[in-house]
Amino acid sequence: MLNGLGAEPLVLGQELPRLSDARYRLVEKLLLTGDVGLSKDQLEAVSSGARKTLKSLAKSHPNWARVIQFPESAGKGYRIVERSGDR
């Protein structure tokens, strides 16, 4: 859950450090797309280097790694998912 730019996001029930503007915009866009997610091209249209940004965010905290879904094969999208079993 994003609590606004400059505020700490809530990820799997835990407040995490606030996001940079670029990370915030990327996560916000992924949340808005829901289960559909974004293709590689759509993701990179949000910001150049978006895939690298997502990988970095996933490495920054285990909760981000649990909710950021990377495509496992071509045609699958990048998404933010809620994993209720991880709560």
All heavy atoms as an XYZ file, in Angstrom:
669
protein
N       0.849     -1.163      0.000
C       0.000      0.000      0.000
C       0.899      1.232      0.000
O       1.786      1.359      0.838
C      -0.903      0.008      1.240
C      -1.703      1.289      1.356
S      -2.623      1.497      2.892
C      -3.531      0.002      2.997
N       0.663      2.097     -0.962
C       1.400      3.361     -1.002
C       0.623      4.379     -0.182
O      -0.590      4.462     -0.288
C       1.553      3.847     -2.443
C       2.410      2.969     -3.344
C       2.412      3.518     -4.759
C       3.829      2.876     -2.813
N       1.321      5.106      0.626
C       0.686      6.101      1.490
C       0.971      7.524      1.033
O       0.879      8.449      1.824
C       1.150      5.899      2.940
C       0.683      4.575      3.492
O      -0.475      4.224      3.373
N       1.594      3.812      4.062
N       1.351      7.659     -0.231
C       1.679      8.969     -0.773
C       3.184      9.126     -0.926
O       3.968      8.517     -0.194
N       3.545      9.945     -1.886
C       4.956     10.206     -2.143
C       5.570     10.875     -0.920
O       5.013     11.818     -0.378
C       5.094     11.106     -3.376
C       6.476     11.313     -3.940
C       7.114      9.981     -4.300
C       6.395     12.194     -5.168
N       6.666     10.363     -0.458
C       7.321     10.919      0.728
C       6.929     10.222      2.012
O       7.483     10.495      3.068
N       5.972      9.286      1.928
C       5.556      8.523      3.110
C       6.053      7.085      2.971
O       6.372      6.626      1.874
C       4.039      8.545      3.242
N       6.113      6.379      4.082
C       6.562      4.997      4.063
C       5.455      4.101      3.512
O       4.324      4.180      3.961
C       6.955      4.525      5.471
C       8.228      5.138      5.993
C       8.046      6.547      6.554
O       6.904      6.971      6.785
O       9.068      7.229      6.735
N       5.776      3.223      2.554
C       4.777      2.280      2.054
C       4.580      1.132      3.047
O       5.469      0.829      3.844
C       5.394      1.770      0.757
C       6.865      1.898      0.968
C       7.045      3.108      1.843
N       3.432      0.520      2.990
C       3.113     -0.634      3.816
C       3.149     -1.862      2.907
O       2.367     -1.960      1.956
C       1.730     -0.460      4.431
C       1.328     -1.400      5.542
C       2.256     -1.231      6.750
C      -0.104     -1.123      5.959
N       4.067     -2.780      3.173
C       4.252     -3.954      2.324
C       4.120     -5.202      3.189
O       4.912     -5.401      4.108
C       5.627     -3.933      1.614
C       5.781     -5.128      0.700
C       5.810     -2.636      0.842
N       3.087     -5.987      2.916
C       2.788     -7.187      3.705
C       2.718     -6.869      5.196
O       3.270     -7.578      6.027
C       3.803     -8.300      3.414
C       3.812     -8.829      1.983
C       4.931     -9.850      1.802
C       2.470     -9.444      1.615
N       2.068     -5.755      5.497
C       1.845     -5.370      6.888
C       3.003     -4.674      7.567
O       2.908     -4.312      8.734
N       4.107     -4.471      6.880
C       5.275     -3.836      7.478
C       5.574     -2.509      6.790
O       5.599     -2.429      5.565
C       6.492     -4.758      7.358
C       7.719     -4.227      8.068
C       8.879     -5.219      8.021
O       8.801     -6.277      7.409
N       9.970     -4.864      8.668
N       5.789     -1.490      7.599
C       6.175     -0.188      7.060
C       7.637     -0.253      6.635
O       8.494     -0.669      7.397
C       5.985      0.878      8.147
C       5.688      2.237      7.608
C       5.284      3.201      8.706
O       6.167      3.581      9.507
O       4.097      3.555      8.761
N       7.889      0.142      5.393
C       9.247      0.099      4.855
C       9.709      1.507      4.525
O       8.896      2.426      4.437
C       9.284     -0.782      3.602
C       8.923     -2.247      3.818
C       9.002     -3.019      2.512
C       9.821     -2.899      4.857
N      11.012      1.687      4.327
C      11.523      3.027      4.019
C      10.842      3.617      2.782
O      10.485      2.898      1.851
C      13.014      2.798      3.766
C      13.336      1.555      4.528
C      12.102      0.709      4.435
N      10.690      4.935      2.812
C      10.004      5.615      1.704
C      10.743      5.375      0.402
O      11.941      5.107      0.393
C       9.832      7.093      1.986
C      11.055      7.933      1.818
C      10.710      9.415      2.014
N      11.842     10.227      1.668
C      12.102     10.681      0.444
N      11.289     10.404     -0.533
N      13.163     11.400      0.207
N       9.992      5.468     -0.675
C      10.528      5.206     -2.010
C      10.996      6.489     -2.667
O      10.410      7.557     -2.444
C       9.449      4.566     -2.881
C       8.887      3.237     -2.395
C       7.675      2.841     -3.230
C       9.954      2.164     -2.445
N      11.991      6.365     -3.528
C      12.388      7.500     -4.360
C      11.224      7.800     -5.303
O      10.309      6.984     -5.474
C      13.634      7.151     -5.178
O      13.314      6.155     -6.130
N      11.249      8.958     -5.934
C      10.186      9.328     -6.868
C      10.046      8.281     -7.974
O       8.939      7.872     -8.314
C      10.459     10.703     -7.495
C      10.334     11.840     -6.491
O       9.889     11.609     -5.352
O      10.677     12.976     -6.862
N      11.165      7.838     -8.537
C      11.134      6.862     -9.628
C      10.542      5.535     -9.167
O       9.701      4.948     -9.858
C      12.538      6.647    -10.186
N      10.969      5.048     -8.009
C      10.429      3.787     -7.483
C       8.941      3.933     -7.171
O       8.156      3.029     -7.444
C      11.191      3.355     -6.229
C      12.539      2.761     -6.518
C      13.235      2.336     -5.255
N      14.431      1.556     -5.546
C      15.154      0.959     -4.624
N      14.825      1.052     -3.349
N      16.223      0.272     -4.971
N       8.573      5.052     -6.588
C       7.172      5.290     -6.251
C       6.301      5.239     -7.508
O       5.271      4.562     -7.535
C       7.013      6.640     -5.533
C       5.595      6.900     -5.091
C       5.173      6.523     -3.827
C       4.681      7.510     -5.937
C       3.875      6.745     -3.411
C       3.374      7.732     -5.534
C       2.979      7.354     -4.277
O       1.677      7.562     -3.877
N       6.701      5.974     -8.548
C       5.918      6.012     -9.789
C       5.786      4.623    -10.400
O       4.731      4.247    -10.910
C       6.547      6.974    -10.793
C       6.298      8.429    -10.477
C       6.695      9.337    -11.637
N       8.070      9.157    -12.092
C       9.124      9.769    -11.566
N       8.965     10.625    -10.580
N      10.333      9.550    -12.038
N       6.845      3.845    -10.344
C       6.845      2.502    -10.897
C       5.899      1.582    -10.118
O       5.065      0.881    -10.702
C       8.267      1.957    -10.882
C       8.552      0.688    -11.632
C       8.097      0.773    -13.082
C      10.043      0.381    -11.570
N       6.006      1.580     -8.806
C       5.133      0.750     -7.976
C       3.678      1.196     -8.138
O       2.773      0.360     -8.267
C       5.570      0.788     -6.491
C       4.526      0.138     -5.587
C       6.922      0.101     -6.320
N       3.445      2.489     -8.170
C       2.091      3.011     -8.338
C       1.476      2.517     -9.655
O       0.336      2.055     -9.690
C       2.121      4.535     -8.309
C       0.771      5.186     -8.468
C       0.860      6.695     -8.417
O       1.736      7.278     -9.102
O       0.047      7.292     -7.691
N       2.241      2.569    -10.729
C       1.752      2.119    -12.036
C       1.443      0.627    -12.005
O       0.421      0.181    -12.521
C       2.791      2.441    -13.115
C       2.359      2.106    -14.497
C       1.255      3.023    -14.973
C       0.994      2.793    -16.456
N      -0.056      3.639    -16.962
N       2.304     -0.166    -11.386
C       2.068     -1.603    -11.293
C       0.831     -1.907    -10.460
O       0.059     -2.810    -10.798
C       3.291     -2.321    -10.723
C       4.478     -2.439    -11.667
C       5.693     -2.974    -10.920
C       4.152     -3.326    -12.859
N       0.630     -1.171     -9.392
C      -0.564     -1.379     -8.575
C      -1.829     -1.046     -9.365
O      -2.837     -1.746     -9.254
C      -0.499     -0.539     -7.297
C       0.487     -1.025     -6.238
C       0.619      0.012     -5.132
C       0.054     -2.366     -5.672
N      -1.762     -0.005    -10.176
C      -2.921      0.400    -10.970
C      -3.275     -0.629    -12.046
O      -4.442     -0.760    -12.417
C      -2.680      1.764    -11.616
C      -2.667      2.958    -10.664
C      -2.238      4.226    -11.385
C      -4.043      3.147    -10.028
N      -2.289     -1.354    -12.540
C      -2.559     -2.347    -13.591
C      -3.144     -3.633    -13.024
O      -3.695     -4.432    -13.770
C      -1.291     -2.685    -14.396
O      -0.343     -3.289    -13.533
C      -0.726     -1.464    -15.071
N      -3.005     -3.846    -11.723
C      -3.586     -5.033    -11.093
C      -3.004     -6.326    -11.617
O      -1.810     -6.427    -11.896
N      -3.886     -7.327    -11.786
C      -3.450     -8.658    -12.209
C      -2.908     -8.699    -13.634
O      -2.182     -9.608    -13.992
C      -4.609     -9.653    -12.095
C      -4.956     -9.964    -10.648
O      -4.096     -9.761     -9.769
O      -6.096    -10.404    -10.403
N      -3.294     -7.728    -14.448
C      -2.834     -7.695    -15.833
C      -1.333     -7.461    -15.893
O      -0.617     -8.093    -16.656
C      -3.577     -6.601    -16.642
C      -3.025     -6.487    -18.041
C      -5.061     -6.881    -16.643
N      -0.836     -6.556    -15.080
C       0.589     -6.241    -15.067
C       1.011     -5.446    -16.287
O       0.178     -4.962    -17.055
N       2.303     -5.304    -16.440
C       2.870     -4.541    -17.554
C       3.866     -5.399    -18.315
O       4.623     -6.166    -17.715
C       3.612     -3.298    -17.040
C       2.796     -2.213    -16.355
C       3.714     -1.144    -15.784
C       1.795     -1.600    -17.322
N       3.873     -5.242    -19.624
C       4.882     -5.905    -20.445
C       6.213     -5.180    -20.243
O       6.265     -4.097    -19.651
C       4.486     -5.846    -21.921
O       4.574     -4.508    -22.385
N       7.263     -5.767    -20.765
C       8.588     -5.137    -20.683
C       8.547     -3.740    -21.300
O       9.049     -2.783    -20.705
C       9.620     -6.008    -21.390
C      10.997     -5.404    -21.468
C      11.913     -6.271    -22.297
C      12.718     -5.391    -23.193
N      13.402     -6.066    -24.254
N       7.965     -3.617    -22.471
C       7.908     -2.321    -23.148
C       7.063     -1.312    -22.368
O       7.431     -0.145    -22.257
C       7.367     -2.470    -24.568
C       8.335     -3.228    -25.473
O       9.547     -3.283    -25.153
O       7.880     -3.767    -26.492
N       5.940     -1.760    -21.832
C       5.093     -0.867    -21.040
C       5.815     -0.426    -19.778
O       5.717      0.724    -19.366
C       3.781     -1.563    -20.674
C       2.871     -1.805    -21.841
C       1.715     -2.727    -21.485
O       1.862     -3.658    -20.695
N       0.564     -2.462    -22.079
N       6.535     -1.347    -19.168
C       7.286     -1.029    -17.955
C       8.370      0.001    -18.248
O       8.505      0.999    -17.527
C       7.912     -2.308    -17.392
C       8.567     -2.208    -16.028
C       7.511     -2.015    -14.951
C       9.379     -3.453    -15.744
N       9.112     -0.211    -19.313
C      10.183      0.720    -19.674
C       9.638      2.080    -20.110
O      10.346      3.079    -20.038
C      11.068      0.115    -20.762
C      11.916     -1.062    -20.285
C      12.981     -0.693    -19.266
O      13.545      0.416    -19.317
O      13.261     -1.538    -18.393
N       8.364      2.124    -20.549
C       7.745      3.406    -20.905
C       7.476      4.251    -19.660
O       7.429      5.479    -19.730
C       6.450      3.180    -21.676
N       7.319      3.593    -18.515
C       7.125      4.321    -17.251
C       8.403      5.071    -16.913
O       8.373      6.242    -16.535
C       6.723      3.365    -16.101
C       6.631      4.112    -14.787
C       5.414      2.666    -16.424
N       9.528      4.391    -17.049
C      10.835      5.030    -16.870
C      11.901      4.120    -17.461
O      11.802      2.898    -17.369
C      11.134      5.305    -15.392
O      11.409      4.120    -14.694
N      12.898      4.738    -18.072
C      13.985      3.914    -18.615
C      14.733      3.296    -17.434
O      14.889      3.908    -16.391
C      14.920      4.752    -19.477
O      15.520      5.755    -18.710
N      15.111      2.063    -17.583
C      15.782      1.368    -16.489
C      14.821      0.815    -15.454
O      15.227      0.435    -14.356
N      13.532      0.729    -15.806
C      12.518      0.292    -14.848
C      12.759     -1.137    -14.357
O      12.561     -1.426    -13.184
C      11.130      0.421    -15.456
N      13.192     -2.020    -15.242
C      13.439     -3.400    -14.820
C      14.570     -3.459    -13.803
O      14.487     -4.175    -12.804
C      13.739     -4.283    -16.027
C      12.501     -4.492    -16.898
C      12.757     -5.369    -18.091
N      13.761     -4.756    -18.945
C      14.570     -5.431    -19.738
N      14.522     -6.737    -19.784
N      15.441     -4.797    -20.500
N      15.607     -2.694    -14.030
C      16.729     -2.629    -13.085
C      16.254     -2.045    -11.745
O      16.632     -2.519    -10.676
C      17.846     -1.776    -13.674
C      19.077     -1.705    -12.827
C      20.169     -0.912    -13.514
C      21.382     -0.786    -12.631
N      22.444     -0.001    -13.256
N      15.398     -1.042    -11.824
C      14.845     -0.428    -10.609
C      14.034     -1.443     -9.814
O      14.163     -1.527     -8.592
C      13.973      0.792    -10.973
O      14.775      1.747    -11.659
C      13.361      1.436     -9.748
N      13.205     -2.232    -10.498
C      12.403     -3.251     -9.815
C      13.284     -4.316     -9.175
O      13.026     -4.749     -8.057
C      11.441     -3.924    -10.786
C      10.083     -3.297    -10.998
C       9.227     -4.172    -11.900
C       9.373     -3.010     -9.701
N      14.306     -4.748     -9.884
C      15.223     -5.756     -9.329
C      15.911     -5.222     -8.082
O      16.048     -5.922     -7.079
C      16.253     -6.176    -10.369
C      15.678     -7.052    -11.454
C      16.727     -7.396    -12.487
C      16.085     -8.181    -13.628
N      17.027     -8.468    -14.703
N      16.320     -3.971     -8.133
C      16.969     -3.340     -6.985
C      16.008     -3.238     -5.802
O      16.378     -3.498     -4.661
C      17.474     -1.954     -7.390
O      17.943     -1.241     -6.283
N      14.768     -2.867     -6.088
C      13.768     -2.754     -5.022
C      13.501     -4.126     -4.401
O      13.423     -4.253     -3.177
C      12.479     -2.142     -5.575
C      11.360     -1.880     -4.578
C      11.816     -0.954     -3.448
C      10.152     -1.282     -5.299
N      13.397     -5.156     -5.219
C      13.160     -6.512     -4.706
C      14.316     -6.982     -3.822
O      14.097     -7.702     -2.842
C      12.949     -7.477     -5.865
N      15.526     -6.570     -4.142
C      16.695     -6.950     -3.335
C      16.797     -6.138     -2.045
O      17.500     -6.532     -1.124
C      17.972     -6.775     -4.146
C      18.139     -7.808     -5.224
C      19.431     -7.586     -5.989
C      19.585     -8.599     -7.101
N      20.797     -8.377     -7.887
N      16.099     -5.011     -1.990
C      16.234     -4.112     -0.838
C      15.556     -4.630      0.427
O      15.929     -4.248      1.532
C      15.694     -2.719     -1.177
O      14.271     -2.721     -1.238
N      14.552     -5.502      0.285
C      13.845     -6.016      1.456
C      13.081     -7.276      1.049
O      12.493     -7.313     -0.033
C      12.870     -4.963      2.008
C      12.341     -5.308      3.354
N      11.294     -6.177      3.532
C      12.719     -4.914      4.591
C      11.044     -6.297      4.829
N      11.891     -5.549      5.490
N      13.043     -8.289      1.903
C      12.341     -9.533      1.571
C      10.854     -9.333      1.231
O      10.323    -10.059      0.404
C      12.499    -10.393      2.829
C      13.664     -9.832      3.548
C      13.722     -8.374      3.201
N      10.202     -8.368      1.862
C       8.790     -8.148      1.560
C       8.589     -7.652      0.135
O       7.630     -8.045     -0.532
C       8.152     -7.182      2.553
C       7.886     -7.824      3.895
O       8.256     -8.977      4.134
N       7.261     -7.102      4.795
N       9.482     -6.787     -0.343
C       9.385     -6.343     -1.734
C       9.594     -7.543     -2.653
O       8.905     -7.696     -3.661
C      10.398     -5.251     -2.046
C       9.992     -3.883     -1.589
C      10.669     -3.079     -0.710
C       8.832     -3.132     -1.986
N       9.988     -1.893     -0.540
C       8.863     -1.899     -1.323
C       7.762     -3.398     -2.847
C       7.867     -0.928     -1.481
C       6.768     -2.440     -3.001
C       6.833     -1.224     -2.325
N      10.546     -8.399     -2.314
C      10.811     -9.582     -3.143
C       9.589    -10.490     -3.211
O       9.344    -11.127     -4.237
C      12.011    -10.346     -2.595
N       8.801    -10.538     -2.155
C       7.606    -11.387     -2.138
C       6.480    -10.832     -2.996
O       5.683    -11.608     -3.523
C       7.105    -11.560     -0.709
C       7.997    -12.435      0.136
C       7.399    -12.642      1.526
N       8.338    -13.323      2.378
C       8.980    -12.759      3.394
N       8.757    -11.503      3.716
N       9.843    -13.441      4.100
N       6.381     -9.521     -3.112
C       5.237     -8.944     -3.822
C       5.526     -8.526     -5.259
O       4.602     -8.351     -6.049
C       4.609     -7.754     -3.055
C       4.107     -8.197     -1.688
C       5.560     -6.580     -2.941
N       6.782     -8.349     -5.624
C       7.113     -7.986     -7.003
C       7.246     -9.272     -7.801
O       8.084    -10.118     -7.500
C       8.417     -7.172     -7.088
C       8.254     -5.839     -6.353
C       8.798     -6.934     -8.553
C       9.541     -5.050     -6.218
N       6.394     -9.406     -8.805
C       6.418    -10.610     -9.631
C       7.051    -10.287    -10.980
O       6.586     -9.416    -11.705
C       5.012    -11.146     -9.832
C       4.992    -12.455    -10.578
C       3.608    -13.022    -10.667
O       2.675    -12.331    -11.029
N       3.486    -14.294    -10.323
N       8.114    -10.994    -11.283
C       8.815    -10.857    -12.552
C       8.297    -11.937    -13.489
O       7.991    -13.044    -13.054
C      10.326    -11.006    -12.351
C      10.918     -9.920    -11.506
C      11.015    -10.055    -10.130
C      11.366     -8.750    -12.089
C      11.553     -9.040     -9.345
C      11.913     -7.732    -11.321
C      11.993     -7.881     -9.948
N       8.204    -11.642    -14.786
C       7.703    -12.658    -15.719
C       8.646    -13.856    -15.786
O       9.859    -13.693    -15.810
C       7.637    -11.925    -17.054
C       8.479    -10.721    -16.910
C       8.569    -10.408    -15.459
N       8.053    -15.036    -15.782
C       8.852    -16.257    -15.857
C       9.039    -16.712    -17.296
O       9.883    -17.557    -17.570
C       8.200    -17.358    -15.032
C       8.161    -17.015    -13.557
C       7.409    -18.038    -12.728
O       7.055    -19.110    -13.258
O       7.173    -17.761    -11.555
N       8.231    -16.165    -18.195
C       8.356    -16.504    -19.611
C       7.841    -15.341    -20.448
O       7.173    -14.445    -19.931
C       7.567    -17.780    -19.930
O       6.199    -17.590    -19.656
N       8.154    -15.370    -21.725
C       7.726    -14.307    -22.630
C       6.198    -14.200    -22.624
O       5.493    -15.204    -22.536
C       8.225    -14.592    -24.033
N       5.722    -12.977    -22.691
C       4.287    -12.739    -22.724
C       3.658    -12.558    -21.360
O       2.491    -12.211    -21.249
N       4.402    -12.821    -20.319
C       3.907    -12.614    -18.955
C       4.303    -11.221    -18.511
O       5.317    -10.688    -18.935
C       4.492    -13.650    -17.983
C       4.218    -15.070    -18.362
C       2.787    -15.431    -18.105
C       2.582    -16.917    -18.402
N       1.244    -17.342    -18.142
N       3.510    -10.628    -17.612
C       3.786     -9.261    -17.205
C       4.460     -9.130    -15.856
O       4.494    -10.061    -15.058
N       4.985     -7.942    -15.620
C       5.517     -7.556    -14.315
C       4.322     -7.106    -13.484
O       3.474     -6.358    -13.968
C       6.497     -6.388    -14.472
C       7.748     -6.751    -15.221
C       7.770     -6.775    -16.617
C       8.913     -7.065    -14.541
C       8.923     -7.113    -17.314
C      10.074     -7.398    -15.229
C      10.068     -7.423    -16.613
O      11.211     -7.753    -17.290
N       4.258     -7.548    -12.216
C       3.107     -7.218    -11.384
C       3.512     -7.061     -9.922
O       4.572     -7.524     -9.511
C       2.054     -8.329    -11.432
C       1.543     -8.646    -12.794
C       0.440     -9.678    -12.805
N       0.812    -10.909    -12.116
C      -0.067    -11.682    -11.465
N      -1.325    -11.357    -11.405
N       0.326    -12.786    -10.881
N       2.608     -6.436     -9.179
C       2.691     -6.432     -7.718
C       1.575     -7.350     -7.263
O       0.414     -7.166     -7.641
C       2.468     -5.016     -7.125
C       3.517     -4.028     -7.634
C       2.426     -5.073     -5.601
C       4.885     -4.133     -7.004
N       1.901     -8.346     -6.483
C       0.900     -9.312     -6.018
C       0.886     -9.349     -4.503
O       1.908     -9.131     -3.839
C       1.167    -10.724     -6.568
C       1.020    -10.759     -8.082
C       2.530    -11.242     -6.166
N      -0.273     -9.622     -3.961
C      -0.383     -9.810     -2.512
C      -0.313    -11.303     -2.256
O      -1.069    -12.066     -2.822
C      -1.703     -9.270     -1.978
C      -1.795     -9.410     -0.480
C      -3.043     -8.789      0.098
O      -3.563     -7.848     -0.477
O      -3.490     -9.285      1.146
N       0.603    -11.679     -1.443
C       0.772    -13.094     -1.122
C       0.322    -13.322      0.295
O       1.097    -13.186      1.232
C       2.223    -13.501     -1.328
C       2.660    -13.169     -2.750
C       3.723    -14.027     -3.219
N       4.008    -13.671     -4.608
C       4.879    -14.290     -5.337
N       5.554    -15.280     -4.825
N       5.077    -13.938     -6.586
N      -0.937    -13.649      0.447
C      -1.554    -13.758      1.774
C      -0.866    -14.800      2.653
O      -0.837    -14.662      3.855
C      -3.046    -14.070      1.646
O      -3.240    -15.246      0.893
N      -0.283    -15.822      2.062
C       0.421    -16.822      2.845
C       1.693    -16.311      3.496
O       2.220    -16.925      4.396
N       2.171    -15.154      3.058
C       3.414    -14.581      3.600
C       3.176    -13.637      4.759
O       4.099    -13.072      5.294
C       4.171    -13.835      2.496
C       4.765    -14.782      1.488
O       4.969    -15.959      1.835
O       5.024    -14.351      0.351
N       1.956    -13.424      5.108
C       1.665    -12.460      6.179
C       2.001    -13.007      7.521
O       2.044    -14.122      7.811
C       0.188    -12.061      6.151
C      -0.078    -11.115      5.030
C      -1.477    -10.652      5.107
N      -1.572     -9.537      4.195
C      -2.515     -8.659      4.228
N      -3.447     -8.725      5.140
N      -2.557     -7.695      3.368
